[in-house]
Amino acid sequence: MDKFLINGGKALNGEVHISGAKNAAVAILPAALLVNGKCVIENVPDISDVDSIIKMMVSLGADIKKTDCNTVVIDATSLNEWRAEPELALKMRASYYLMGALIGRFHKASVPPPGGCNFGTRPIDQHLKSFECLGCTIKCDDTFVNIDASLLSGGNVYFDVVSVGATINAILASVLAPGKTVLENCAKEPHVVDLANFLNSAGAKIVGAGTDVIKIHGVEKLNGVTYSIIPDQIEAGTYMAAAIATRGNVLIKNIIPKHLDCITSKFIEMGVSVEEYDEEIRVIADKPLKSIRIKTLPYPGFPTDLQPQMVALLSTINGKSTVTEGVWESRFQYIEELEKTGVRVSVDGNVATIEGGVPLKPASLRATDLRAGASMIIAALASEGTSEIYELRHIDRGYEHILDKLRGLGADIQRRDD
Ligand code: UD1
């Protein structure tokens, strides 16, 4: 079993290049199944979630090649299967995007309910509701969600909750549906906009992505394109949090600062110096930092996918901070594991109260999920002495070349096969 050995207590300094966004990549790659012709997708992060989605697409008959570690060429002309491999689909949450893509492509789809990180109940009722509003009939059996879309057409969908996945899936299912679709109460995350930009560059007619109403005029076909995925705001926020937790000075490169506004404003409130450039942000933690309150919300609110990293960071800051989880009902389960580092966090419902400033101690930790794994790494980097982090498969799902990137910032980190 692989583990990280981190000898912490050293400030991170230098520059780090941010990769393409995981959550955009896992939507845009399956979207290429809707395209007639070849798509060249650039700035694709080299992570295991991308490998999993590519495997699933290949098992459906798509011709996919990686021309370098960040460029994927997809030709789905020969796609011949609308049933997704259960074993592959259960490995990741984003397998649900095959539903929308296969509906558009074949007017039928059989896809198992998705896997992914466990934050309690992760329903897909809003995805299925949107398909029904577009004329689909859905039957679930023991293995598959079976969707008959023979009567697919444009329709009106009002989402009862703001859901990234349901918004993206409804866009995928409707781009080739005859007529007009109106989606209301949509998610506004940058990766929703990125997916719409990709599809529009291939010939789709989608307007309003990034607002809460998206309108789609169905087109007959989409054409091959070359498209580059946006930078990953969560990866950027993770390196910022690590730099600040170690009281370092780091230039975060290849980012869209606007996507990070909700994150950098919290760092500024803490007392961090933040210098913003066109495609870079520098964070400098050279002054005493203050405790703060955070509530996670859908974009443009503070992202839930940075919540665990913030709990680790706030544990290094004197005073009482609170973090309220406003998206997932059960996303504090990792705290029990993080407590091995000496963090003082008490959880009451969806609010975590952090008594910060107690020196963290090295520990043997399990990455309990992807972002919890990042929080364990931050705690280990901030602790004097050597920590071990296990279950790296979770971290490998979403952080490209994290060992090299942290070493580039001066971290003492090794990967060992135990
Ligand atoms: C995506 C991200 C995940 C992130 C989350 C919120 C991907 C692959 N994953 O997940 O990293 O944490 O957005 O930013 O992009 N809900 C329902 N019914 C549904 C769907 C969702 O009630 O049909 C609820 C969920 O329980 C949750 C909330 O809506 O409370 C938001 O979930 P959603 O935005 O759908 O998350 P995902 O798209 O699964």
Boltz pocket constraint, residues with backbone or C-beta under 6 A from the ligand:
constraints:
  - pocket:
      binder: B
      contacts: [[A, 23], [A, 26], [A, 93], [A, 94], [A, 121], [A, 122], [A, 123], [A, 124], [A, 125], [A, 126], [A, 127], [A, 128], [A, 161], [A, 162], [A, 163], [A, 164], [A, 165], [A, 166], [A, 187], [A, 304], [A, 305], [A, 327], [A, 328], [A, 329]]
      max_distance: 6.0
